[in-house]
Amino acid sequence: MRVVLMALVAMAASLVLAACGGDDDVGGGSDQEVEVAEPGPPVEGEFNISNWVGYIDKGEGSTIEEFEAKYPGTTVNYTEDVNDNADFFGKLQPLLDQGESGGRSMFVVTDWMAKQMYDLGYLQEIDYADVPNVDANLKESLRSPAFDPERKFSIPWQSGMTGLLVNQALAPDIKSINDLFDPQYKGKVTVLTEMRDVVPLMMKADGVDPEDATKEDWLEQIDQLQEAVDSGQLRRFTGNDYIQDLTNENVVGVIGWSGDIALVENDDVEFVMPTDGCVLWSDNMVIPVGAPNTAAALAWADFVYDPKVQADISDYVRYVSPVQGIEEVNPTLAKDPLVNPPEEFTADCTTQPDPPGSAEDVQEVTEAFQAVVTQ
């Protein structure tokens, strides 16, 4: 021990001499100063985040409470004001166009919307050195998505499946997307306002591979939606708000998102994998240009990528977690097909696609879809 202590004393002395920039006979004669990294800004103050409904655990000991306890002086204002991507973007774009965020430090949007916002210059890039838990624990399968290959501007919040939510007591025969258009369910079904969910699912049900589909294939499905609207087959188009319709039995089946089953207060309602497969997607944390309190936004992203924290979120929301290691924290999550879907469960599923063709083609398809949704 004495030898070790003497060695440490000698090392400390040499470090002091080096730091003092000693003469040419000590420290190698270098006059270069040692650079010390500046600490980042403190994590404190108001942190405002917009997210989708039912996307975080609630109650005593929640993730929000734990974050505020870890960073005293920080207040999380968590708002569930994202109901669908286009609607949220429509509200925010006038602000984003002026380099403002409406006071939001962070919000959560789907892959394609994150890409659109980034291309318009609305999002900050993220240095993964600022979020070491994300760098360490992000699942390998999500590290290089087509819309953000280097993960420059997005961090996955949750992933999921778009398929069918069905009241098994009232409509046990709904197993395919096409079954929603059976006249016996007239006025008792809804579909999403999200074009990239609905149209690919309809194509799959008609035997068209969305990855090979043409602009005309997209427009043909949109025409079928128009017919369903005109006939009264569809009750309405929705975002997350179909949850209440299912709870109250206003509808018997919907095109919806897998984890939302946890929010439906009706034991007869189940998530049904369509016979032709689902659509796969991720929702992502992004930081807008002009965001206040970026330090808190980065700290939040890093915090929720701790597997212990993420396990609590996953147990509540029942979506596919982007964080590896949560099953070791809570082994029951490994058995939930909505949180940890087996390969065979999603074998026929398709990653959420964009319409094909030029920017003008995409615009044409988008406008045709919106014309049906908003009439």
Secondary structure, DSSP 4 states (H G I P E B T S, - for coil): -HHHHHHHHHHHHHHHHHHTT--TTSGGG--PPPP-PPPPPP--EEEEEEEETT-S--STT-HHHHHHHHSTTEEEEEEEEES-HHHHHHHHHHHHTTT--TT-SEEEEEHHHHHHHHHTT-B----GGG-HHHHHHB-GGGSS-TTSTT-SS-EEEEEEEEEEEEETTT-TT--SGGGGG-GGGTTSEEEES-HHHHHHHHHHHTT--GGG--HHHHHHHHHHHHHHHHHT-EEEEESTTHHHHHHTTS-SEEEEEGGGGGT---TTEEEE--TT--EEEEEEEE-BTT-S-HHHHHHHHHHHTSHHHHHHHHHHH-SB-SBTTHHHH-GGGGG-TTTS--TTTTTT-EEPPPPPS-HHHHHHHHHHHHHHHT-
